Structure formats: structure tokens, C-alpha cells
Amino acid sequence: GIVRNITDFGAFVDVGLKNDALLHISQISNKRISHPSEVLSINQNLEKVKVLSVDLEKQRVSLSLKN
């Protein structure tokens, strides 16, 4: 996926769907970070994102970078 936007609570990642998937700040790193921009940058290519959940009704996908 490609990081499209970074917010205080996480990052939105383009995974090829209509809507971008959410990578919540708690799922970005195994250690505590204060802001997603400490680890991620806009247009960064994320090779190994894991799908945590899919909500078909709300058309939302949640991701994780944790091992």
C-alpha cells in the first residue's frame, strides 16, 4: 500500500480499493510513538501491511504493520 495521508491518529493507505484503509497509530509500531510521522511519510510504499478487519457495511478496512 501507499501512504496517502497522515493524521494525529494514524495514516490512510491506498491498497487499491475505492476507499483508503486506516492504519491506526497503535498498529504502526511495536513501541509507543507520539505521531505517525515519526515512522511514516506521504507516498511511502508499505510492503508488508496486514489486514486486521474489513467492515463491508461502512466500507472500511483496518491495517497493521505490527509483527
C-alpha positions as CSV (number, residue, x, y, z in Angstrom):
1,G,0.0,0.0,0.0
2,I,1.0,3.6,-0.5
3,V,0.6,6.2,2.4
4,R,-1.8,8.9,1.2
5,N,-2.4,10.9,4.3
6,I,-1.1,11.2,7.8
7,T,-3.2,12.3,10.8
8,D,-2.7,12.5,14.5
9,F,-4.5,9.2,15.0
10,G,-2.9,7.2,12.1
11,A,-2.4,7.0,8.4
12,F,-4.6,6.4,5.4
13,V,-3.2,3.8,3.0
14,D,-4.1,3.2,-0.7
15,V,-4.5,-0.6,-1.0
16,G,-6.3,-0.5,-4.4
17,L,-9.8,-0.2,-3.1
18,K,-12.3,2.6,-3.6
19,N,-11.6,4.0,-0.1
20,D,-8.2,4.2,1.6
21,A,-7.6,1.8,4.5
22,L,-6.8,3.1,8.0
23,L,-3.5,2.2,9.7
24,H,-4.2,3.3,13.3
25,I,-1.3,4.8,15.3
26,S,-1.5,1.8,17.7
27,Q,-0.8,-0.6,14.8
28,I,2.2,1.3,13.3
29,S,4.9,0.2,15.6
30,N,5.6,-2.3,18.4
31,K,6.9,0.5,20.5
32,R,4.9,3.6,21.5
33,I,5.1,6.6,19.1
34,S,3.6,10.0,19.6
35,H,2.8,10.7,16.0
36,P,2.6,8.5,12.8
37,S,5.0,10.9,11.0
38,E,7.8,9.6,13.2
39,V,7.7,6.3,11.3
40,L,5.7,7.1,8.1
41,S,5.8,9.6,5.3
42,I,3.4,10.6,2.5
43,N,3.8,8.4,-0.7
44,Q,5.8,5.8,1.3
45,N,5.4,2.3,-0.1
46,L,4.4,-0.2,2.6
47,E,5.4,-3.7,1.6
48,K,4.1,-5.8,4.5
49,V,0.8,-4.4,5.8
50,K,-1.6,-6.9,7.4
51,V,-5.4,-6.6,7.1
52,L,-6.9,-6.6,10.6
53,S,-10.6,-6.2,9.8
54,V,-13.0,-5.4,6.9
55,D,-16.3,-3.7,7.6
56,L,-18.4,-4.1,4.4
57,E,-21.3,-2.0,5.7
58,K,-19.2,1.1,6.4
59,Q,-16.7,0.2,3.6
60,R,-13.7,0.4,6.0
61,V,-10.5,-1.6,6.1
62,S,-8.2,-1.6,9.1
63,L,-4.5,-2.4,8.7
64,S,-1.5,-3.3,10.9
65,L,2.3,-3.1,10.5
66,K,3.0,-5.0,13.7
67,N,4.7,-8.4,13.5
